[in-house]
Amino acid sequence: MINGRPLYLSEFFVSLPPCQPFKQRQEKEAARRVGSNDVDLDTASLSQPLFALYEEYALPYDDWCTRLTGDGRYAAEGIPTAEAVGAADLAIDSVQKLLAENRLKAGRYLIYAHETIEASLTLTPVLKVKKMCALKETIPFSVSQAGSSSFAAALLLLDCLHATASDDSIQPSLIVTADRLSPPQPRTFFTQYPKGDAAASCLVLAEPDAWEVLACELSTRAMPQGDPYRWKWADFRAAEQAMLDQLPSSIPQFLLNNQFSLADIALVVPQQHSDAFLAHVRAVLKSEALLYRRKTWSRCNLLGSDCLVSLAEAVSNKRIHRHDLVLLIQAGPLASLGFILLRRVT
């Protein structure tokens, strides 16, 4: 329940591309960056449209990965990477699975939540999903600028939209989170886990389903360190510590604001953000058993879909039972925190 209205979620359906070792993927993208310098900008921007955007705003990309991740600590990690498809294509695959499983042909709203920029020269991602999934009567929205907490932002938006509708007119809506790193966007950032490509989707309903949403909160803060593309190590450590320092107070306070405590929580599903982030969450919980660490791609950050992929895995592994309270902690990449409290219904 958010703002006094009951809100329920279906099971989550995920879409993940094939896995590649991070070092191999990094070498491919480095070669692609070098290749772009051998041709004129117009030619490069047709195959990789984001190069033009980086050039226009004078954002560095030639030495990005080498400058910020030279220690190679994640070289052997496997990460899901989409070679020939965009984030919208991952979203379409996820939504089609969702619609087929629930025998649904339309929804009231479609919320496309993303963190990365789609390198598309044609349809915007949400309109592409709407078209390819034949959601003719569905009203589309996009949510961004919330970092990896885009699912929390989408839930809050959908709650506001539902609040304007009468009870008898509320139809199921859809949320899909989708992200794909497109060159020259970097997959790594200092000591954070490498970023992978993924999509996840669910239905949002007014009637009971797999999950009941008990509470949702999103917070962001300003970063005094300036442009992250030009950070030094000291800038990164200061920004990271500022986010980590929020956890000991913000997690208990979120639960207290909703008449719960950590003692009520059966499982906490955090963002696979970094070693430091997971260590701080574990310290707040004071219990290893409460913390769910994803088994697949455990040192890979799937951005807006990360907690949802972990949650789907936890359900599949029977780590969650009926009536369990589960806390999702979405975070990052730099200054956002999203808390979602769910109760298992089925």
ZADO-1210 file (C-alpha; in nm, 4 decimals, padded with zeros to 6 digits):
<atoms>
<atom x="00.0000" y="00.0000" z="00.0000" code="MET" pos="1"/>
<atom x="00.1349" y="00.3395" z="-00.1032" code="ILE" pos="2"/>
<atom x="-00.0477" y="00.6583" z="-00.0090" code="ASN" pos="3"/>
<atom x="-00.3382" y="00.4563" z="00.1304" code="GLY" pos="4"/>
<atom x="-00.4113" y="00.2515" z="-00.1829" code="ARG" pos="5"/>
<atom x="-00.3333" y="-00.1223" z="-00.2114" code="PRO" pos="6"/>
<atom x="-00.0834" y="-00.2082" z="-00.4825" code="LEU" pos="7"/>
<atom x="00.0225" y="-00.5565" z="-00.5896" code="TYR" pos="8"/>
<atom x="00.2879" y="-00.6962" z="-00.8231" code="LEU" pos="9"/>
<atom x="00.2925" y="-01.0104" z="-01.0321" code="SER" pos="10"/>
<atom x="00.5951" y="-01.2365" z="-01.0584" code="GLU" pos="11"/>
<atom x="00.8912" y="-01.0798" z="-01.2376" code="PHE" pos="12"/>
<atom x="01.0019" y="-01.1885" z="-01.5827" code="PHE" pos="13"/>
<atom x="01.3621" y="-01.1179" z="-01.6742" code="VAL" pos="14"/>
<atom x="01.5567" y="-01.0988" z="-01.9969" code="SER" pos="15"/>
<atom x="01.9319" y="-01.1485" z="-01.9880" code="LEU" pos="16"/>
<atom x="02.1672" y="-01.1638" z="-02.2883" code="PRO" pos="17"/>
<atom x="02.4574" y="-01.4125" z="-02.3099" code="PRO" pos="18"/>
<atom x="02.7393" y="-01.3821" z="-02.0587" code="CYS" pos="19"/>
<atom x="03.0926" y="-01.2739" z="-02.1508" code="GLN" pos="20"/>
<atom x="03.4098" y="-01.2405" z="-01.9422" code="PRO" pos="21"/>
<atom x="03.4483" y="-00.8751" z="-01.8549" code="PHE" pos="22"/>
<atom x="03.8058" y="-00.8516" z="-01.9861" code="LYS" pos="23"/>
<atom x="03.6988" y="-00.9861" z="-02.3267" code="GLN" pos="24"/>
<atom x="03.4077" y="-00.7411" z="-02.3452" code="ARG" pos="25"/>
<atom x="03.6298" y="-00.4506" z="-02.2369" code="GLN" pos="26"/>
<atom x="03.8803" y="-00.5276" z="-02.5122" code="GLU" pos="27"/>
<atom x="03.6023" y="-00.5318" z="-02.7747" code="LYS" pos="28"/>
<atom x="03.4666" y="-00.1965" z="-02.6618" code="GLU" pos="29"/>
<atom x="03.8169" y="-00.0467" z="-02.6453" code="ALA" pos="30"/>
<atom x="03.8762" y="-00.1581" z="-03.0046" code="ALA" pos="31"/>
<atom x="03.5444" y="-00.0041" z="-03.1057" code="ARG" pos="32"/>
<atom x="03.6441" y="00.3276" z="-02.9455" code="ARG" pos="33"/>
<atom x="03.9768" y="00.3271" z="-03.1294" code="VAL" pos="34"/>
<atom x="03.7983" y="00.2381" z="-03.4518" code="GLY" pos="35"/>
<atom x="03.5712" y="00.5385" z="-03.4154" code="SER" pos="36"/>
<atom x="03.8715" y="00.7684" z="-03.4268" code="ASN" pos="37"/>
<atom x="03.9748" y="00.6313" z="-03.7678" code="ASP" pos="38"/>
<atom x="03.6607" y="00.7571" z="-03.9426" code="VAL" pos="39"/>
<atom x="03.4762" y="01.0845" z="-03.9483" code="ASP" pos="40"/>
<atom x="03.2267" y="01.1605" z="-03.6711" code="LEU" pos="41"/>
<atom x="02.9206" y="01.1335" z="-03.8952" code="ASP" pos="42"/>
<atom x="03.0100" y="00.7772" z="-03.9969" code="THR" pos="43"/>
<atom x="03.0862" y="00.6747" z="-03.6378" code="ALA" pos="44"/>
<atom x="02.7657" y="00.8282" z="-03.5050" code="SER" pos="45"/>
<atom x="02.5521" y="00.6267" z="-03.7471" code="LEU" pos="46"/>
<atom x="02.6796" y="00.2967" z="-03.6048" code="SER" pos="47"/>
<atom x="02.7241" y="00.4219" z="-03.2479" code="GLN" pos="48"/>
<atom x="02.5014" y="00.7304" z="-03.1997" code="PRO" pos="49"/>
<atom x="02.6269" y="00.8010" z="-02.8479" code="LEU" pos="50"/>
<atom x="02.9711" y="00.8919" z="-02.9807" code="PHE" pos="51"/>
<atom x="02.8146" y="01.2020" z="-03.1319" code="ALA" pos="52"/>
<atom x="02.6550" y="01.2926" z="-02.7996" code="LEU" pos="53"/>
<atom x="02.9860" y="01.2551" z="-02.6142" code="TYR" pos="54"/>
<atom x="03.1628" y="01.4656" z="-02.8755" code="GLU" pos="55"/>
<atom x="02.8970" y="01.7376" z="-02.8561" code="GLU" pos="56"/>
<atom x="02.9291" y="01.7732" z="-02.4784" code="TYR" pos="57"/>
<atom x="03.3070" y="01.7220" z="-02.4757" code="ALA" pos="58"/>
<atom x="03.2856" y="01.4111" z="-02.2571" code="LEU" pos="59"/>
<atom x="03.6059" y="01.2034" z="-02.2462" code="PRO" pos="60"/>
<atom x="03.6000" y="00.8462" z="-02.3728" code="TYR" pos="61"/>
<atom x="03.9346" y="00.7588" z="-02.5334" code="ASP" pos="62"/>
<atom x="04.1074" y="00.6536" z="-02.2104" code="ASP" pos="63"/>
<atom x="03.8043" y="00.6096" z="-01.9845" code="TRP" pos="64"/>
<atom x="03.8337" y="00.2417" z="-01.8923" code="CYS" pos="65"/>
<atom x="04.2131" y="00.2462" z="-01.8604" code="THR" pos="66"/>
<atom x="04.2141" y="00.5608" z="-01.6497" code="ARG" pos="67"/>
<atom x="03.9537" y="00.4474" z="-01.3987" code="LEU" pos="68"/>
<atom x="03.9893" y="00.0674" z="-01.3838" code="THR" pos="69"/>
<atom x="04.3513" y="-00.0065" z="-01.4513" code="GLY" pos="70"/>
<atom x="04.3862" y="-00.2610" z="-01.1692" code="ASP" pos="71"/>
<atom x="04.1848" y="-00.5254" z="-01.3614" code="GLY" pos="72"/>
<atom x="04.0158" y="-00.6590" z="-01.0467" code="ARG" pos="73"/>
<atom x="03.7054" y="-00.7742" z="-01.2376" code="TYR" pos="74"/>
<atom x="03.8782" y="-00.9037" z="-01.5517" code="ALA" pos="75"/>
<atom x="03.7580" y="-01.2624" z="-01.4977" code="ALA" pos="76"/>
<atom x="03.3998" y="-01.1736" z="-01.4004" code="GLU" pos="77"/>
<atom x="03.1271" y="-01.2868" z="-01.6344" code="GLY" pos="78"/>
<atom x="02.8682" y="-01.0239" z="-01.7232" code="ILE" pos="79"/>
<atom x="02.5581" y="-01.0391" z="-01.9486" code="PRO" pos="80"/>
<atom x="02.6183" y="-00.8166" z="-02.2487" code="THR" pos="81"/>
<atom x="02.3856" y="-00.7488" z="-02.5410" code="ALA" pos="82"/>
<atom x="02.5816" y="-00.7408" z="-02.8672" code="GLU" pos="83"/>
<atom x="02.3257" y="-00.6887" z="-03.1406" code="ALA" pos="84"/>
<atom x="02.0192" y="-00.5668" z="-02.9513" code="VAL" pos="85"/>
<atom x="01.9345" y="-00.2577" z="-02.7496" code="GLY" pos="86"/>
<atom x="01.7722" y="-00.2127" z="-02.4111" code="ALA" pos="87"/>
<atom x="01.4311" y="-00.1815" z="-02.5740" code="ALA" pos="88"/>
<atom x="01.4767" y="-00.5246" z="-02.7344" code="ASP" pos="89"/>
<atom x="01.5551" y="-00.6781" z="-02.3949" code="LEU" pos="90"/>
<atom x="01.2460" y="-00.5027" z="-02.2600" code="ALA" pos="91"/>
<atom x="01.0305" y="-00.6407" z="-02.5425" code="ILE" pos="92"/>
<atom x="01.1457" y="-00.9952" z="-02.4690" code="ASP" pos="93"/>
<atom x="01.0678" y="-00.9537" z="-02.0991" code="SER" pos="94"/>
<atom x="00.7257" y="-00.7936" z="-02.1568" code="VAL" pos="95"/>
<atom x="00.6246" y="-01.0568" z="-02.4122" code="GLN" pos="96"/>
<atom x="00.6979" y="-01.3301" z="-02.1566" code="LYS" pos="97"/>
<atom x="00.4960" y="-01.1390" z="-01.8973" code="LEU" pos="98"/>
<atom x="00.1963" y="-01.0911" z="-02.1259" code="LEU" pos="99"/>
<atom x="00.1996" y="-01.4535" z="-02.2409" code="ALA" pos="100"/>
<atom x="00.2163" y="-01.5901" z="-01.8878" code="GLU" pos="101"/>
<atom x="-00.0684" y="-01.3681" z="-01.7685" code="ASN" pos="102"/>
<atom x="-00.2747" y="-01.3980" z="-02.0904" code="ARG" pos="103"/>
<atom x="-00.2946" y="-01.0215" z="-02.1100" code="LEU" pos="104"/>
<atom x="-00.3263" y="-00.8209" z="-02.4316" code="LYS" pos="105"/>
<atom x="-00.3225" y="-00.4674" z="-02.2919" code="ALA" pos="106"/>
<atom x="-00.2698" y="-00.2639" z="-01.9781" code="GLY" pos="107"/>
<atom x="-00.3692" y="00.0812" z="-01.8583" code="ARG" pos="108"/>
<atom x="-00.0143" y="00.2192" z="-01.8382" code="TYR" pos="109"/>
<atom x="00.3284" y="00.1057" z="-01.9545" code="LEU" pos="110"/>
<atom x="00.6160" y="00.2510" z="-01.7508" code="ILE" pos="111"/>
<atom x="00.9590" y="00.2092" z="-01.9105" code="TYR" pos="112"/>
<atom x="01.2220" y="00.2668" z="-01.6398" code="ALA" pos="113"/>
<atom x="01.5819" y="00.3097" z="-01.7485" code="HIS" pos="114"/>
<atom x="01.9176" y="00.4443" z="-01.6378" code="GLU" pos="115"/>
<atom x="02.1223" y="00.4150" z="-01.9571" code="THR" pos="116"/>
<atom x="02.0707" y="00.6017" z="-02.2834" code="ILE" pos="117"/>
<atom x="01.9312" y="00.4039" z="-02.5745" code="GLU" pos="118"/>
<atom x="02.1361" y="00.4529" z="-02.8914" code="ALA" pos="119"/>
<atom x="01.8326" y="00.4705" z="-03.1195" code="SER" pos="120"/>
<atom x="01.7786" y="00.6832" z="-03.4264" code="LEU" pos="121"/>
<atom x="01.4113" y="00.5868" z="-03.4655" code="THR" pos="122"/>
<atom x="01.1460" y="00.5166" z="-03.2026" code="LEU" pos="123"/>
<atom x="01.1949" y="00.6102" z="-02.8403" code="THR" pos="124"/>
<atom x="01.2343" y="00.2901" z="-02.6333" code="PRO" pos="125"/>
<atom x="00.8929" y="00.2995" z="-02.4639" code="VAL" pos="126"/>
<atom x="00.7141" y="00.3527" z="-02.7954" code="LEU" pos="127"/>
<atom x="00.9091" y="00.0659" z="-02.9498" code="LYS" pos="128"/>
<atom x="00.8032" y="-00.1646" z="-02.6639" code="VAL" pos="129"/>
<atom x="00.4419" y="-00.0492" z="-02.6978" code="LYS" pos="130"/>
<atom x="00.4441" y="-00.1109" z="-03.0738" code="LYS" pos="131"/>
<atom x="00.6240" y="-00.4463" z="-03.0753" code="MET" pos="132"/>
<atom x="00.4137" y="-00.5836" z="-02.7886" code="CYS" pos="133"/>
<atom x="00.0910" y="-00.4655" z="-02.9558" code="ALA" pos="134"/>
<atom x="-00.0163" y="-00.2600" z="-02.6546" code="LEU" pos="135"/>
<atom x="-00.2373" y="-00.0355" z="-02.8643" code="LYS" pos="136"/>
<atom x="-00.4627" y="00.0963" z="-02.5869" code="GLU" pos="137"/>
<atom x="-00.1860" y="00.1307" z="-02.3284" code="THR" pos="138"/>
<atom x="-00.0607" y="00.4767" z="-02.2271" code="ILE" pos="139"/>
<atom x="00.3232" y="00.4863" z="-02.2271" code="PRO" pos="140"/>
<atom x="00.5551" y="00.6739" z="-01.9905" code="PHE" pos="141"/>
<atom x="00.9318" y="00.6737" z="-01.9415" code="SER" pos="142"/>
<atom x="01.1149" y="00.7171" z="-01.6119" code="VAL" pos="143"/>
<atom x="01.4836" y="00.8096" z="-01.5896" code="SER" pos="144"/>
<atom x="01.7211" y="01.0321" z="-01.3923" code="GLN" pos="145"/>
<atom x="01.6760" y="00.8125" z="-01.0838" code="ALA" pos="146"/>
<atom x="01.9934" y="00.6077" z="-01.1258" code="GLY" pos="147"/>
<atom x="01.9513" y="00.2395" z="-01.0463" code="SER" pos="148"/>
<atom x="01.6448" y="00.3245" z="-00.8349" code="SER" pos="149"/>
<atom x="01.4343" y="00.3538" z="-01.1496" code="SER" pos="150"/>
<atom x="01.1917" y="00.0795" z="-01.0409" code="PHE" pos="151"/>
<atom x="01.1143" y="00.2670" z="-00.7197" code="ALA" pos="152"/>
<atom x="01.0570" y="00.5831" z="-00.9259" code="ALA" pos="153"/>
<atom x="00.8264" y="00.3924" z="-01.1621" code="ALA" pos="154"/>
<atom x="00.6219" y="00.2550" z="-00.8713" code="LEU" pos="155"/>
<atom x="00.5758" y="00.6018" z="-00.7240" code="LEU" pos="156"/>
<atom x="00.4710" y="00.7421" z="-01.0620" code="LEU" pos="157"/>
<atom x="00.2234" y="00.4610" z="-01.1178" code="LEU" pos="158"/>
<atom x="00.0779" y="00.5096" z="-00.7704" code="ASP" pos="159"/>
<atom x="00.0136" y="00.8763" z="-00.8527" code="CYS" pos="160"/>
<atom x="-00.1526" y="00.7785" z="-01.1812" code="LEU" pos="161"/>
<atom x="-00.3720" y="00.5207" z="-01.0066" code="HIS" pos="162"/>
<atom x="-00.4715" y="00.7782" z="-00.7455" code="ALA" pos="163"/>
<atom x="-00.6495" y="00.9776" z="-01.0158" code="THR" pos="164"/>
<atom x="-00.8584" y="00.6803" z="-01.1291" code="ALA" pos="165"/>
<atom x="-01.1795" y="00.5482" z="-00.9768" code="SER" pos="166"/>
<atom x="-01.1576" y="00.2033" z="-00.8181" code="ASP" pos="167"/>
<atom x="-01.3628" y="00.0392" z="-01.0913" code="ASP" pos="168"/>
<atom x="-01.1430" y="00.1760" z="-01.3710" code="SER" pos="169"/>
<atom x="-00.8044" y="00.0534" z="-01.2485" code="ILE" pos="170"/>
<atom x="-00.6684" y="-00.2001" z="-01.4961" code="GLN" pos="171"/>
<atom x="-00.3376" y="-00.3845" z="-01.4662" code="PRO" pos="172"/>
<atom x="-00.0390" y="-00.1742" z="-01.5661" code="SER" pos="173"/>
<atom x="00.3118" y="-00.2786" z="-01.6648" code="LEU" pos="174"/>
<atom x="00.6536" y="-00.1727" z="-01.5433" code="ILE" pos="175"/>
<atom x="00.9645" y="-00.2768" z="-01.7315" code="VAL" pos="176"/>
<atom x="01.3182" y="-00.1874" z="-01.6299" code="THR" pos="177"/>
<atom x="01.5748" y="-00.2060" z="-01.9080" code="ALA" pos="178"/>
<atom x="01.9370" y="-00.1011" z="-01.9433" code="ASP" pos="179"/>
<atom x="02.2150" y="-00.1658" z="-02.1907" code="ARG" pos="180"/>
<atom x="02.5562" y="-00.0012" z="-02.1886" code="LEU" pos="181"/>
<atom x="02.6310" y="00.1377" z="-02.5348" code="SER" pos="182"/>
<atom x="02.9814" y="00.2512" z="-02.6292" code="PRO" pos="183"/>
<atom x="03.1321" y="00.4823" z="-02.5228" code="PRO" pos="184"/>
<atom x="02.9397" y="00.4453" z="-02.1942" code="GLN" pos="185"/>
<atom x="03.1821" y="00.2768" z="-01.9492" code="PRO" pos="186"/>
<atom x="03.0959" y="-00.0565" z="-01.7901" code="ARG" pos="187"/>
<atom x="03.3176" y="00.0108" z="-01.4902" code="THR" pos="188"/>
<atom x="03.3624" y="00.2974" z="-01.2510" code="PHE" pos="189"/>
<atom x="03.6537" y="00.2831" z="-01.0050" code="PHE" pos="190"/>
<atom x="03.5813" y="-00.0045" z="-00.7593" code="THR" pos="191"/>
<atom x="03.2132" y="-00.0558" z="-00.8431" code="GLN" pos="192"/>
<atom x="03.1107" y="-00.3890" z="-00.9954" code="TYR" pos="193"/>
<atom x="03.1018" y="-00.4059" z="-01.3774" code="PRO" pos="194"/>
<atom x="02.7645" y="-00.3140" z="-01.5243" code="LYS" pos="195"/>
<atom x="02.5670" y="-00.5720" z="-01.7193" code="GLY" pos="196"/>
<atom x="02.2689" y="-00.5518" z="-01.9536" code="ASP" pos="197"/>
<atom x="01.9262" y="-00.6743" z="-01.8421" code="ALA" pos="198"/>
<atom x="01.5521" y="-00.6152" z="-01.8376" code="ALA" pos="199"/>
<atom x="01.2788" y="-00.7161" z="-01.5938" code="ALA" pos="200"/>
<atom x="00.9045" y="-00.6627" z="-01.5988" code="SER" pos="201"/>
<atom x="00.5952" y="-00.7159" z="-01.3868" code="CYS" pos="202"/>
<atom x="00.2285" y="-00.6282" z="-01.3716" code="LEU" pos="203"/>
<atom x="00.1037" y="-00.3759" z="-01.1187" code="VAL" pos="204"/>
<atom x="-00.2480" y="-00.4500" z="-00.9989" code="LEU" pos="205"/>
<atom x="-00.5132" y="-00.3355" z="-00.7513" code="ALA" pos="206"/>
<atom x="-00.6057" y="-00.6975" z="-00.6714" code="GLU" pos="207"/>
<atom x="-00.3887" y="-00.9437" z="-00.4758" code="PRO" pos="208"/>
<atom x="-00.1164" y="-01.1210" z="-00.6718" code="ASP" pos="209"/>
<atom x="00.2348" y="-01.2515" z="-00.5975" code="ALA" pos="210"/>
<atom x="00.3541" y="-00.9447" z="-00.4045" code="TRP" pos="211"/>
<atom x="00.1932" y="-00.6687" z="-00.2012" code="GLU" pos="212"/>
<atom x="00.3745" y="-00.3353" z="-00.2040" code="VAL" pos="213"/>
<atom x="00.3815" y="-00.2119" z="00.1558" code="LEU" pos="214"/>
<atom x="00.6018" y="00.0942" z="00.1084" code="ALA" pos="215"/>
<atom x="00.8298" y="00.2637" z="-00.1420" code="CYS" pos="216"/>
<atom x="01.0730" y="00.5518" z="-00.1060" code="GLU" pos="217"/>
<atom x="01.3260" y="00.7210" z="-00.3326" code="LEU" pos="218"/>
<atom x="01.5964" y="00.9632" z="-00.2275" code="SER" pos="219"/>
<atom x="01.8693" y="01.1408" z="-00.4195" code="THR" pos="220"/>
<atom x="02.1303" y="01.3923" z="-00.3138" code="ARG" pos="221"/>
<atom x="02.3531" y="01.6486" z="-00.4776" code="ALA" pos="222"/>
<atom x="02.7196" y="01.5616" z="-00.5381" code="MET" pos="223"/>
<atom x="02.9657" y="01.8382" z="-00.4512" code="PRO" pos="224"/>
<atom x="03.2447" y="01.6619" z="-00.6415" code="GLN" pos="225"/>
<atom x="03.1310" y="01.7969" z="-00.9801" code="GLY" pos="226"/>
<atom x="03.1368" y="01.6130" z="-01.3141" code="ASP" pos="227"/>
<atom x="03.1916" y="01.2377" z="-01.2458" code="PRO" pos="228"/>
<atom x="03.3582" y="01.1992" z="-01.5867" code="TYR" pos="229"/>
<atom x="03.6473" y="01.4067" z="-01.4563" code="ARG" pos="230"/>
<atom x="03.6759" y="01.2622" z="-01.1057" code="TRP" pos="231"/>
<atom x="03.9982" y="01.1559" z="-00.9447" code="LYS" pos="232"/>
<atom x="04.0145" y="00.8743" z="-00.6897" code="TRP" pos="233"/>
<atom x="03.9656" y="01.1171" z="-00.4008" code="ALA" pos="234"/>
<atom x="03.6445" y="01.2498" z="-00.5582" code="ASP" pos="235"/>
<atom x="03.5079" y="00.8984" z="-00.6027" code="PHE" pos="236"/>
<atom x="03.5900" y="00.7942" z="-00.2450" code="ARG" pos="237"/>
<atom x="03.4215" y="01.1067" z="-00.1051" code="ALA" pos="238"/>
<atom x="03.1043" y="01.0481" z="-00.3093" code="ALA" pos="239"/>
<atom x="03.0976" y="00.6760" z="-00.2270" code="GLU" pos="240"/>
<atom x="03.1430" y="00.7390" z="00.1450" code="GLN" pos="241"/>
<atom x="02.8610" y="00.9951" z="00.1448" code="ALA" pos="242"/>
<atom x="02.6231" y="00.7312" z="00.0054" code="MET" pos="243"/>
<atom x="02.7459" y="00.4604" z="00.2423" code="LEU" pos="244"/>
<atom x="02.7069" y="00.6920" z="00.5422" code="ASP" pos="245"/>
<atom x="02.3337" y="00.7174" z="00.4668" code="GLN" pos="246"/>
<atom x="02.2688" y="00.3454" z="00.5142" code="LEU" pos="247"/>
<atom x="02.2884" y="00.3079" z="00.8963" code="PRO" pos="248"/>
<atom x="02.0144" y="00.5656" z="00.9469" code="SER" pos="249"/>
<atom x="01.8073" y="00.5474" z="00.6275" code="SER" pos="250"/>
<atom x="01.7321" y="00.1726" z="00.6330" code="ILE" pos="251"/>
<atom x="01.5948" y="00.1594" z="00.9919" code="PRO" pos="252"/>
<atom x="01.4181" y="00.4942" z="00.9447" code="GLN" pos="253"/>
<atom x="01.2390" y="00.3767" z="00.6297" code="PHE" pos="254"/>
<atom x="01.1111" y="00.0703" z="00.8165" code="LEU" pos="255"/>
<atom x="01.0166" y="00.2738" z="01.1240" code="LEU" pos="256"/>
<atom x="00.8229" y="00.5219" z="00.9108" code="ASN" pos="257"/>
<atom x="00.6118" y="00.2290" z="00.7953" code="ASN" pos="258"/>
<atom x="00.5673" y="00.0678" z="01.1395" code="GLN" pos="259"/>
<atom x="00.8228" y="-00.2087" z="01.0851" code="PHE" pos="260"/>
<atom x="01.1721" y="-00.2936" z="01.2067" code="SER" pos="261"/>
<atom x="01.4571" y="-00.5145" z="01.0891" code="LEU" pos="262"/>
<atom x="01.3223" y="-00.7892" z="01.3151" code="ALA" pos="263"/>
<atom x="01.0167" y="-00.8128" z="01.0868" code="ASP" pos="264"/>
<atom x="01.2184" y="-00.8629" z="00.7675" code="ILE" pos="265"/>
<atom x="01.2716" y="-01.2138" z="00.6296" code="ALA" pos="266"/>
<atom x="01.5137" y="-01.1172" z="00.3522" code="LEU" pos="267"/>
<atom x="01.6978" y="-00.8079" z="00.2278" code="VAL" pos="268"/>
<atom x="01.7795" y="-00.7947" z="-00.1442" code="VAL" pos="269"/>
<atom x="02.0429" y="-00.5255" z="-00.2058" code="PRO" pos="270"/>
<atom x="02.1840" y="-00.3822" z="-00.5272" code="GLN" pos="271"/>
<atom x="02.4945" y="-00.5739" z="-00.6362" code="GLN" pos="272"/>
<atom x="02.6756" y="-00.2423" z="-00.6381" code="HIS" pos="273"/>
<atom x="03.0206" y="-00.2973" z="-00.4897" code="SER" pos="274"/>
<atom x="03.2037" y="-00.4839" z="-00.2133" code="ASP" pos="275"/>
<atom x="03.1913" y="-00.1713" z="00.0040" code="ALA" pos="276"/>
<atom x="02.8156" y="-00.1238" z="-00.0423" code="PHE" pos="277"/>
<atom x="02.7315" y="-00.4846" z="00.0437" code="LEU" pos="278"/>
<atom x="02.9612" y="-00.4745" z="00.3473" code="ALA" pos="279"/>
<atom x="02.7838" y="-00.1639" z="00.4806" code="HIS" pos="280"/>
<atom x="02.4384" y="-00.3174" z="00.4259" code="VAL" pos="281"/>
<atom x="02.5532" y="-00.6310" z="00.6079" code="ARG" pos="282"/>
<atom x="02.6803" y="-00.4186" z="00.8976" code="ALA" pos="283"/>
<atom x="02.3411" y="-00.2460" z="00.9286" code="VAL" pos="284"/>
<atom x="02.1558" y="-00.5785" z="00.9284" code="LEU" pos="285"/>
<atom x="02.3919" y="-00.7391" z="01.1833" code="LYS" pos="286"/>
<atom x="02.2929" y="-01.0719" z="01.0269" code="SER" pos="287"/>
<atom x="02.4395" y="-01.2577" z="00.7318" code="GLU" pos="288"/>
<atom x="02.1224" y="-01.4682" z="00.7047" code="ALA" pos="289"/>
<atom x="01.9076" y="-01.1635" z="00.6220" code="LEU" pos="290"/>
<atom x="02.1210" y="-01.0592" z="00.3240" code="LEU" pos="291"/>
<atom x="02.0490" y="-01.2203" z="-00.0123" code="TYR" pos="292"/>
<atom x="02.3501" y="-01.2317" z="-00.2423" code="ARG" pos="293"/>
<atom x="02.2653" y="-01.3288" z="-00.5982" code="ARG" pos="294"/>
<atom x="02.4241" y="-01.6585" z="-00.7029" code="LYS" pos="295"/>
<atom x="02.4432" y="-01.5742" z="-01.0726" code="THR" pos="296"/>
<atom x="02.6621" y="-01.2762" z="-01.1674" code="TRP" pos="297"/>
<atom x="02.7159" y="-01.1979" z="-00.7997" code="SER" pos="298"/>
<atom x="02.9797" y="-00.9349" z="-00.8812" code="ARG" pos="299"/>
<atom x="02.7903" y="-00.7693" z="-01.1637" code="CYS" pos="300"/>
<atom x="02.5563" y="-00.4704" z="-01.1360" code="ASN" pos="301"/>
<atom x="02.2438" y="-00.5058" z="-01.3522" code="LEU" pos="302"/>
<atom x="02.1435" y="-00.1443" z="-01.2835" code="LEU" pos="303"/>
<atom x="01.7677" y="-00.0841" z="-01.2630" code="GLY" pos="304"/>
<atom x="01.6881" y="-00.4553" z="-01.3014" code="SER" pos="305"/>
<atom x="01.9467" y="-00.5749" z="-01.0487" code="ASP" pos="306"/>
<atom x="01.7282" y="-00.6217" z="-00.7397" code="CYS" pos="307"/>
<atom x="01.4438" y="-00.7615" z="-00.9523" code="LEU" pos="308"/>
<atom x="01.6677" y="-01.0287" z="-01.1081" code="VAL" pos="309"/>
<atom x="01.7913" y="-01.1170" z="-00.7584" code="SER" pos="310"/>
<atom x="01.4350" y="-01.1325" z="-00.6268" code="LEU" pos="311"/>
<atom x="01.3266" y="-01.3647" z="-00.9092" code="ALA" pos="312"/>
<atom x="01.6249" y="-01.5884" z="-00.8325" code="GLU" pos="313"/>
<atom x="01.5417" y="-01.5930" z="-00.4605" code="ALA" pos="314"/>
<atom x="01.1835" y="-01.7018" z="-00.5392" code="VAL" pos="315"/>
<atom x="01.3119" y="-01.9718" z="-00.7748" code="SER" pos="316"/>
<atom x="01.5522" y="-02.0955" z="-00.5040" code="ASN" pos="317"/>
<atom x="01.2645" y="-02.1091" z="-00.2511" code="LYS" pos="318"/>
<atom x="01.4306" y="-01.8560" z="-00.0200" code="ARG" pos="319"/>
<atom x="01.0995" y="-01.6707" z="00.0204" code="ILE" pos="320"/>
<atom x="00.7782" y="-01.8054" z="00.1715" code="HIS" pos="321"/>
<atom x="00.4218" y="-01.6852" z="00.1982" code="ARG" pos="322"/>
<atom x="00.3773" y="-01.3734" z="00.4165" code="HIS" pos="323"/>
<atom x="00.7544" y="-01.3038" z="00.4242" code="ASP" pos="324"/>
<atom x="00.8548" y="-00.9381" z="00.4231" code="LEU" pos="325"/>
<atom x="01.1291" y="-00.8584" z="00.1715" code="VAL" pos="326"/>
<atom x="01.3204" y="-00.5309" z="00.1524" code="LEU" pos="327"/>
<atom x="01.4719" y="-00.4271" z="-00.1803" code="LEU" pos="328"/>
<atom x="01.7549" y="-00.1734" z="-00.1611" code="ILE" pos="329"/>
<atom x="01.8263" y="-00.0125" z="-00.4960" code="GLN" pos="330"/>
<atom x="02.1359" y="00.2038" z="-00.5055" code="ALA" pos="331"/>
<atom x="02.3633" y="00.4084" z="-00.7213" code="GLY" pos="332"/>
<atom x="02.5391" y="00.4482" z="-00.9304" code="PRO" pos="333"/>
<atom x="02.6402" y="00.7526" z="-00.7286" code="LEU" pos="334"/>
<atom x="02.3712" y="00.9343" z="-00.5346" code="ALA" pos="335"/>
<atom x="02.0352" y="00.7549" z="-00.5333" code="SER" pos="336"/>
<atom x="01.8773" y="00.5127" z="-00.2859" code="LEU" pos="337"/>
<atom x="01.5470" y="00.3356" z="-00.3378" code="GLY" pos="338"/>
<atom x="01.3693" y="00.1271" z="-00.0734" code="PHE" pos="339"/>
<atom x="01.0788" y="-00.1054" z="-00.1607" code="ILE" pos="340"/>
<atom x="00.9088" y="-00.3156" z="00.1057" code="LEU" pos="341"/>
<atom x="00.7168" y="-00.6158" z="-00.0250" code="LEU" pos="342"/>
<atom x="00.5068" y="-00.8886" z="00.1344" code="ARG" pos="343"/>
<atom x="00.4857" y="-01.2277" z="-00.0343" code="ARG" pos="344"/>
<atom x="00.1203" y="-01.3099" z="-00.0975" code="VAL" pos="345"/>
<atom x="00.1244" y="-01.6415" z="-00.2834" code="THR" pos="346"/>
</atoms>
